[in-house]
Amino acid sequence: MIDTHAHLGKVIFGADPLTPEKLIAFMDTYGIEKSVILPLVNPEEEHYFYTTEQALEDCRSYPDRFIPFVNVDPRRGSNDGNYDFYPLIKEYVDQGCKGFGEILANLPAHDKRLKGIYKACGALGLPVLPDFRYATSTNGVIDQIGMPYLEEVLCEFPQTIIIGHGPSFWAEIAADVPGIQENYPKGKVEKPGRVDYLLEHYPNLWADLSAMSGYNALARDLDYAKRFLEKHYRKLLFGTDYFVGNQEPHIIDLLNNVGLSSSIKQRIFRKNAEELLKL
Ligand SMILES: [Zn+2]
C-alpha cells in the first residue's frame, strides 16, 4: 500500500514529535510500504511548522519508505496575488518533491494567491492537496456549500490536479449537506452530492480517503460507498492522515470489507498513487 497522506515532526504543543521511526513502525503494522510526507507551513494550523526542508531531510534518510511533497505558504513572496511561485516550487521539485500540500491556509479556494500556486503546480505537473473547510472555519481552505470556489479552480486550471480532502469536501458526498457546523455528517446518502458530480465532470479532480472526514463519508452509508468507490476508483487515493501517533486507520478495514474487486482495491491502495506521483 501507498499512504498518500501522512505527516512527521513536532506539530502540536505538548505532544511528542512523530519521528520517522515511529511512522515506519505504524506503516509496518498495517502493511504500508511507502507514505507521502506532507509539510505543514501555514500558521493557522497546529503550533509548529514542519517545513519542506525537514520533509526532504527525513525522506532522504528513508528513501524507500517516504515520498516528499513541497509546501509553500500562499502569502509568501509579494502577498498580492502576482507572485510567481514557479521558480520557488521548482527548486523543491528538483530535490525530489512529488506533489504540493497539504494547504491549510485559511483563504478562499479561489483566492488569487492560491491561484498562483495552482498555476505553478500545473506547469510543474504536481498534484495539489488542499484541506477544505466551510467559511466559519479558522483554518483550512475555504469553500461555500456546493463547492463553487473549487469548481471555479477546476475550470480555470485544467492542467492542475486537485486532490480533494477535508471535512467540507467529504460532507458533500451527499446532496443533503446538513450545515456548516457539522464536520462529519451521518446518515444514508439519499442523493449523490457535489463530490460525485465534480469527480465525474472534471478529470483534474481526484480525492484522498484519509482522516475522519474520508472515513466518515464512506462509513455513513456502506451501500452507497461501494457504488461510489466502484464509479470513481481511478481517481481515489488511500491515505491515513497519521500525524499524532495514536490514530487507528479504520479506512483499511472499510476498503477491504466493502465488497470491492481486488483490481479496484489495488488501484485505490497503490496503483493510482504510483501513476499520479510518477513513482
Ligand atoms: Zn493532513
Boltz pocket constraint, residues with backbone or C-beta under 6 A from the ligand:
constraints:
  - pocket:
      binder: B
      contacts: [[A, 5], [A, 7], [A, 38], [A, 102], [A, 241]]
      max_distance: 6.0
